[in-house]
Amino acid sequence: MGEIVRNQAVRYYSLPECIGPEAAAWAEEVAGKIKAKLLVVAERSQGKVPFTTVDGVFDDWTEKNISWWTNGFWGGMMWQLYHATGEEIYRRNALELEEKLDRNLMSAAGMDHDSGFKWLTTAVADYRLGGGEVSRNRGLLAADNLAGRFNPAGRFLRAWNDNGDGSRAGWAIVDCMMNLPLLYWAYEEIKDPRFLQIATMHADTAQKYFVREDGSANHIVEFDPVTGDFVRTHGGQGYGEGSSWTRGQSWALYGFVLSYLHTKEESYLNTAKRVANYFIANIPESGLIPVDFRQPVDCSLEDSTAAAIASCGLLEIAGQLEEPERGVYLRAALRLLRTLEQKRCNWDLSCDHLLEKCTSAFHDQKHEFALIYGDYFFLEAIWKLTGEELFIW
C-alpha cells in the first residue's frame, strides 16, 4: 500500500472523532460491506471502464467513448480501496484504466472541462500514493488543457465543446466547480500562479452568476464569449430554467467547500454553507433526493448520486466548523447516507453496482439506474467517516 500522500488539503477537525461512537460503528460496518462486495466486483470487472450496469453487470466504455466524463470514477474507487486495504487487484485495475485514458489525453476533441473528474481520480491519485513521473505528467497535461479553456473576458472556464461553430463558446456550468481542484493541485505541485489565478477567478464568477440568493444554483450560465457579458441561464439537466437540479446543487455545495479548503477564502465557505442550507431545507421527509427540487409535485423521479455527492460536501463543511454549527451539516450528511445504505444500496454480490435509482438528467428518456459516480461518492463519503479516505480533490 502506498505511503506517500502529497498535497493534502487540511480539515480543522477529524470527522471520525466528530460523529460519535454509534455513527462510527455504523460507518465501519458499511465500509466492511463495501470492501466485501467490491473485492468480488473488482476481480470480475478487470479491464473495464464502467458507466452503468446492464442486468447488474458493469458495461465497458473503453471503445464506446474513452473520453466520457465519468471514465475516471472506477479508477477513483480502485485507488480508494487500495489505500484502505492494500489489495493488489485494486491497484492493477486503477493503473490499467489510467493508461487507457491516454487516448483521451491525446484527443483534442475529447478534452473538456471535466479533466478533474478524469485525472484527479486516476493519475493524480496514483501520484499521491507514490506513483512516478508518468502519472504526475498526465495530471499536469490535463491541468494545462483545463487552464487553456479559460475565457479572460468573462473570467470563466468554458464547458463543453461544440462542432467548431462556437455555439457553446460562452457556456459555463456548475459542474466545473468540482474540476477546479485539478488546477489547485497543479499550482501546489509546480507553484505556477496561473493555475491558482484561473481557478479562483472562475470560482468568483460562479459565486456571482451561478448561486442564487436563496442558495439554489443554476446549471448553465451563458456569457458572450467575446465581451464576457452575462447573456442568460439555461435549465440544462434540471427540470427547466430557474429550477433546482439536485446534482447541480451538490456540485456547487461540494465544489465551493473544496475551493475553500485549497485557498482559505472565507467567501467560498460561506457560499458552500448557503447552498448546503438550501439543500438541507429541501430534503424530503423520506430522505430520498429528487432529480430536481422544483420538479412537478406529481413527479417521483430520484437521483441517488445527488445525495451521495452532497453528503461528501456536507462532511467537508462540517470538518471546518465548530459545534453547534458543525452538527447541522454532520447530521444532514449522516441522514442522507443512512437512507442510501438502507433504501438504495444493492448489497447482492452478484450485482456490480452499489447505488440504485440514479438519474443523469431530468429530460433523459431513461431514469433511475446505476451510475458509476454515484458509487464513487458514496464510497468516498463512508471513507471520510472511517478515516480511510485518500483525499482526491
Order of alpha helices (4+ residues) and beta strands (2+ residues): alpha-alpha-beta-beta-alpha-alpha-alpha-alpha-alpha-alpha-beta-beta-beta-alpha-alpha-beta-beta-alpha-alpha-alpha-alpha-alpha
